[in-house]
């Protein structure tokens, strides 16, 4: 048995405008790495958390990386323990799947460390234990892209039904992350308890249109479908300069633009890297004018998801 394993899991964009809790895709970068090693004392211990840590808890009961490992140890009735070193590349509370990346990387590393040979389908329920800590809810639109890679549709939750959709290779994603933190739990409380029928029709039409656009490589259809009439109106006021950033992205040539996950990050899809870079520069000008520190990521959709790196 290997005594130490390191796994990487990528950041992800969830909701993808019209697909609240049912759509997401992985980014090539940034991502989290988790090193897991066997120790004699039973249970899970967090040795260190480095990188974009904010104020992440080292108490295993409160940490999104430790929870999947504890569940895996219980599952295999292990008498040994696992020690974790977590390196955060994904901004905490940034809306690009920070908790999911840590949970997935830890689950993948522990699976290899303990030689459990669980499939990704079998690993997902363990990764969910980490996401529960972050949001008090079961949603896998960040977890599943981070685990599998690519573009994911969550067809249903009872039971969880994951559908992988092949996205056009020439699509690029721009993500701008304002350096503020929005907790998923707080952001979900802003959502409406009910949705008017007309909005339901619009949202489901856009979700279906986005899937069709991806499959047909119809970029105009993708652009027409990247509209959110449910979560974006309720959450956008939390993001500095959101309306101006969205307008700037579209003016720069983006197919569409919306909130990434629960925010504050904002994503835009483009057809070329040149356009994606231009979109990032245009959105950054908006935040710079507000004296809001920010980071821009430009990435293809990551096709291979979480993986062992050492």
C-alpha positions, 0 to 999 in steps of 0.5 A: 500500500502506498503510504502517501498519495496526492490528488488534484481536483479542479475548480468548477462553474455551477448553475451555468446561468440557467441550470440552477443546481443541475449544471456545471463544468470544470475549469483547467485552473485553478484547483486544490491539491490534497495529500493523504498519508496513513497514520497509526492513530485512527480517524482523520487529522488535518496537518496543514492548510495552505494557499487561499485558506481564508479562515478554514477550520482544521477541526475535521468535523467542520472541514470539507476535505476531512468529511469524505475521508472520515466517511471512507474510513468508516465505510471500509472499517479501517483501524488506521488513520489518515492525515491530510495536507490541503493546498487551496488554489481555489478561492474560498467562498468565491463561487467556483467550487472551493468546498467541492474541489477540496472534498473531491481531491480528498476523496480521490486521494484517500480512495487510492491510499486505502486501495479501495478501487471505488469508481467515481460513481461510488466516490460521489456519495463520500464527496457529498459529505464534504459539500454538506458542511459547506451548504447544508444541502445536497447539490452536486453541480460543483462536485460532479464536474470536479470529479469527472471533468467536462460539462455535467448535467444532473438529471435528478437527485432521487437518485442522483443521475449524472449525465456527461455532455461533450462541450465544444473544444473551442469554448473558453471560459473567463472567470473574474473573482472579486476578492470578497467572500460569499458563503454558499449557505448565506447565498442560498437564503436569498433565493425565492421560495417560489417561482412564477410559472412564466419564469419556470417556462423561461428557465427550463427553455433556456436549460434545454436550449443550452444542452442542445446548443452544446451538443449541436455546437450551435454558439448562437443558441448557447448565447441565447440560452445563457440567461438566468431569471431565477437566481441571478436577480436575487443574488446579483446585488451582492456582487460589486459592479455586476451589471456593468461587468456583464455588459462589458463581457457581452460588448467584448464578444462573450456568448453569455455571462452570469454568476458563477455558483453562488458568487461573487465570481462571474463567468463568461463563455467565449469561442476563442481564447483571444475573446476570452482574454478580452472579456476578462480585461473588460470585466476587470476594468469595471472592478478596478474602477470600483477599487475592488481587488480581483483575479481573472482566470481564463481556461478551457473546460477541463476534460479529465477532472480529479486525478492522482498527481503523485 
